[in-house]
Amino acid sequence: MGVDTSVLYLMRGGKPMKKIIAIILVITMLACNSVNAASFVQDKKVELNNEHMKDYNNSSVKWKFDEKSSVLSFSGCEKLEKVDVGQIKNQVRYIVLADDIKEISSGSLSGYFNLSKVTILGDVVATGNAFYLETPRTLELAGRCENLGEMISSDMAPFPKIVLINNNKYYEEKDRMLLTKDGKELVLFYGGESLKVPDTVEKIDSYACYQLGNLSDVKLNGKLKEIGDYAFYQCLSLQSVVIGDSVQTIESFAFDQCISLQSVVIGEGIQTIARYAFYGCASLQSVAYGNGLQSIGEYAFADCPVLSMMNSKNSNTFCIGDGVTSIGVGAFMGCSS
């Protein structure tokens, strides 16, 4: 808050009447500041056209901290990277990103140890984990966030609560799932023992079920075409999965370290099992796949020590079908057969 130094001078050494006037002015400034802070939080708007606006390192990144509401706001740039805001970092409880920010870089919102909520007012693309270990409890979205799961994933913290604001036109919530409005993408599953993917879903996004340790039962639909990278990474209780004929690609790290996974059935449409897709599945015993399989990525089934059955559906032995033309380095390293 800024107070005119002449007012402070009057308070220290001015005449009685001037002192009274000065006190009234200070009270008025405080009241206005309080009202502005309340409006800032309630209306989800970023007001940066004031004396608190600053340039950081002569770049276009601008930030403002409101001490009353503990709100830190960023504006004025398309790509948000790590900004040094000094000693106020530990006071920040709420971060707001203005709608002119279009990209959120890895680590750009990390280090705010008391952060409880983040509001993103525009459409953004995340290019990595923005928070590292300091994932907020609540994330408000007014628009679309591409790579949302990757942005909020953390080995040490659960997903934040997602709150859709300002009549978000891209997402909807249903049965503990965050879906695109057209129902074609499963963006996030908030957790639970069982997941039934809706019939409309064609893609399970990257990180959608990242590290959901109690997820044991997954039912995929027949229209699903793509399983994104890290989609079921470290789902430690998942025991089996049946992937339908429409799926053409299982992306990198999709089922990495699902240590309870014992059997996998993959439909006829499969063409590519990407690198590390089933890496470290310590209990995996059998994989049956469709005849369309063409490529197995590097380390796709590495460190699966009890894997003894890897075959196309017309074979009962451990074999790689004739259609497979590419096998990456270490694809079966550490397997028993």
PEQUI-V681921 format. One record per helix or strand. SS is the DSSP state (alpha for helix, beta for strand). FROM is the first residue (numbers start at 1). TO is the last residue. If there is no record, write none. Layout:
<<SS FROM TO> <SS FROM TO>>
This chain:
<<alpha 5 13> <alpha 16 42> <beta 54 55> <beta 62 66> <beta 71 75> <beta 79 80> <alpha 86 91> <beta 94 97> <beta 103 105> <beta 117 120> <beta 124 127> <beta 138 141> <beta 145 146> <alpha 148 152> <beta 161 164> <beta 171 174> <beta 177 180> <beta 185 189> <beta 194 196> <beta 203 204> <beta 217 219> <beta 226 227> <beta 240 243> <beta 249 250> <beta 263 266> <beta 272 273> <beta 286 289> <beta 295 296> <beta 309 312> <beta 326 327>>
